[in-house]
Amino acid sequence: MVYIIVFLALGVIIGPLLSAMPSKRQRYLAAQRDVARSHELTVTLRPPPSVPPRFGVMPTELVGYQRRFPEAMDTVAEPRVFIKGEQGWQCREVDLRIPEGLEDLPPGAQIVSLSPEQITIFWDEKGDAEAVESIAGFIDRLQTAG
């Protein structure tokens, strides 16, 4: 009888501690975001820009990986949004030139928001550290070209 009481007491004590442990998915996301921070990217949980119906996609649960530029990019006059639709990457507003390298982003990357001050890539965070590094590499190439 004493053993049963001891096991119940341990269960009452250990149960809440185990529920506070991060899940496998939470540990995975923390590792992804640590890699992003090492590449000077900020993780934003704000909603992505709106996607017109003509693109045929409805983005869900996307997370933004963002970098602010130290100085405004001269090559970007006004904010632009690029969306990966059924026909590949396209500009939301008008038929503007698509930046080189968008095709090299991870498959989960669906929206790129570019302004003179910053760039945000919205993606589903499915991939390994190489996926985050490809996002950082794309931003680095865009920043050095601009």
N, C-alpha and C positions, 0 to 999 in steps of 0.2 A: 504494500500500500504506500509505503514511504517513497518507493521508487517511482510510482506513478505521479505522486505529488511533485517530486523533483523534476521529472520529465515535463510535466505541465508548466512548472515555474520556468524551466529553461526555454520552453516553447514560447511562453509569454514574453520573455526577455529577448530572445534571438529573433523571433518573428518580425518585429518592426525593423530591426537592424538589416535583415535580409531584403526587406521590401525597399529600403533606402539605397541599396546597391544599384549602380547603373546597369541597364540592360546591355545586351550585346550591340544593339543598334545605337544606343547612346554612346557607348565606348567608341564605336566605329566613327560616328559623327564628330566626336571630340578629337579623334586622331586626324580626321580630314581637316577640321578647322585649325588644328595646330599647324599642319602643313601649310594651310592658307596664310596663317599669321607669319610663318617663317618667310613667305614670299611677299610680305607687306600688303596682304589683302585683308580687307575688313569684311566680315560676314554680316549681311543685313537680312533681317527677317520681314522686311516690308513687302507689300504685295507688288508684283511686277506691273509694268505698264499695260494698259488695256490692249487686247489683240482684236482687230476687226474680224468679222466673220469670214471675210473673203480668203483668209489664210487657211481656214479649215482645221484649226487647232484650238484647243481649250487648255491652256497650261494649268496644271494643278500642283500645289505644294512645291513651288520652286523657291530656292534660297539664292539670294544675291551675293556674289563675291565681288567686292568693289575695291577700286583703288582711286584715290584722289591724286591728280597730277600736281607736281610742285609748282608748275606755272601753266597757264592756259595753253592749250594746243592751238596753233595757228591754222592747222588744216581743217579744224572743225568749227564752222561758223555758228551753227545752232545745234541744239540737241537732236539726236537721231535715234530711232529705235529700229533694230533689225530683228526679224522673226524667222525662225526655221519653220516653214510651212510645208505643204505637200510638194511644192516645186523647189524646195531647198531654201536657202537664205534669201530674204527679200527685205527691202526697206518698208516700214509701215506707212510713211507719209507719201512719198513719190518714188519714182524709179531712179534712185540715186545709186552711185557706184558702191558696191559692197566691199568692205575692207578685205584685203588679202588675208587668208589664214582662217577665216570663219569656218571653213570646212574641216579644219584640223582640230576644232574644239571637240570635247567629249560628246558622245551621242546624246547625253542628257541635257546638254546646253540648248536652250530653246529661245531665249531672248537676250539681246545685247543692247543695252542702253548706253549711248555715247554722247557726252557733252564736252565742251572745251575744258571743263574742270575735272571730270571724272569719267570712269567707265564702270558699268555694273554688268556682270554676266549672270543671268538667272538660269540655274540648272537644278536637276533633281538630286544631286550629290550621290549618284550611283556611279561608282568607279573607285579606283584605288588612288594612291598618292600620285601616280603618273597622270591621272586625269586632272588633278589640281595643278600639277606642274605644267600641263599643257595650257591650262587657262592662264597661269602666270606668264608662261612663255609668249602666248598670244598678246597679252597686255604689254609685255616688255617690247615686243617687235613693233606694236602699234605706237607705243610711246617714243621709241627711237626714230621711227619713220616720220612722226608728226613733229 
